[in-house]
Amino acid sequence: MKIFAIHDKEIDEKIEIGFLFYYERSNSFIIELSEKLNEWNAPLLFSSLVRKGIYTIPKKISRLWVEERVIPSGRQNIGIILKNAKLSKYNEGKLLALSKGKSSQDSCYLREIKEEDLPQWVRDRQSDNLFESFPIVDNRIVCLLKNNTAIEVDLERCMEEVPKLYTVLSNYRLLSTLKVDAGGYGVSINESINIDKRILIENGIIIPIYAEVFKDFAAHSIVNTAEACSILECSRQNLAHLIKNNVLHPLKTGWRENVFLKGEITSGD
């Protein structure tokens, strides 16, 4: 994961207006905007969201903002451009870092920072990100949040904001493809339907964890070493390196096999 502070020369270069999170493995982006912004001084693409009080920008809109600031993949002579940039293939995140996110459309630019330099308000906002999610019965899913809260979400209640959900409701085979998105900012189903954390929390109810739920949880969310390697497309040696460096945290270790939460595997970077 790489983190960039977003600055705007027209506001105050000393103060960040937000932070861009780039998750390299999934090649996805999330933007956290400062609540000091309003619809008039926020970047134009985000003004309608800020007007509604939404400051965590969904990944699709975050990607659009990034794509506005990098050379398009279809540009003439793109191969020469990538070669000069010492890139073997087109990658929005790496191109964004090279250009520092500058664009002729506004006065924003990026500055790469370390995770420990994030301000407390960002950490507080991320405290209710997801670390695991799994389907249960009747088109419902359970989401486990980093603040030690469990919520149950009826997906039918989310359809107003995520209309594509109708294509997977009552289809357990498709619902079983549910996974936590990078950074825990939401979930995706069948690789094509994204539900943001805000929608899940607004439509969820806090629940106690009872035995039957744990059975569903174990069936969906526990993976062994071989499954973890398959998801990450890495070798057992690479997986051991991630564990050694405290990137992954096995629930249980053994001589031949470790056991992990699938959400940690899919949401990590």
Steps between C-alpha positions, in 0.01 A plus 500: 500500500613853422352811658498850354403824669283715271580871497328788323709807421188719494403413860807456719802300389595429862176317574388177333149503355497120505693177451516257211554131577641291218469124550756358262399133493139574406595819310223689677468844656311658790496868594431638847411870489529744787166602650623860489419500129164614365332451164657823370868435573504119467632357170218527247456125460428468873284808557165316477618242755634765738165680477340180634757476780690213337876541545617143440499484122390163352766312309339543156488878536847505655626315193332753269687781681827311451430428133445871439858561618697238307577434135218289350590145400383560144725798439718494189858388569402373845763227466780756467361700792497192723851405391630848586328471838667157548164325525450154350123548472232765543426569866294797618645499851863514387427765237316702762801489732734609221287803413422579867135503396520837331229589251417799280140481627573615857774601744522172692817293536617199699775438754585144602501437875546209740206333675622615842468861380124477448305743720272365772181597318584255221573221748174571681308483174661168412417347839170363368646354180427133441739217573266217403159436347302186420151408371240336720132439409221697329728732300674623813869538574698554818775761508764502773646846557841598631340674799388157626141546379302244301213611277242308303401650165192414297623543141146571380518826699814598307343464156395865471866605493634179345238392241722223357444301820177363353713277274646307794223497761386150598793351306726358771764394247548863398460634854778265610742701283463781755836644607636799688643771275850645536538693822167375633307784336218277383423164344469365149290217363580307183788744433253749350265623774650738754331609823670782686552488876265798547212314334563188707510687830195716420296189416645271765397417854739413781470133591627254760714220364324167547594141420330458161662818373840366593434190290427716196802712587733201514368358173554823311780686673766254616773410248807281528850558365428359155186714460682811622778442246241457225323826590827695520649318201819442694717212620505355851840664543354842419212433738745413778680827429174694543438328833856565618464869417171524690297569186284190548389360834407130506215402728674170562844378402613145429791304363349473153202735498399839635142625524402855404200729476418531130415867550853577614634330188270680253512843667874513559758641261 
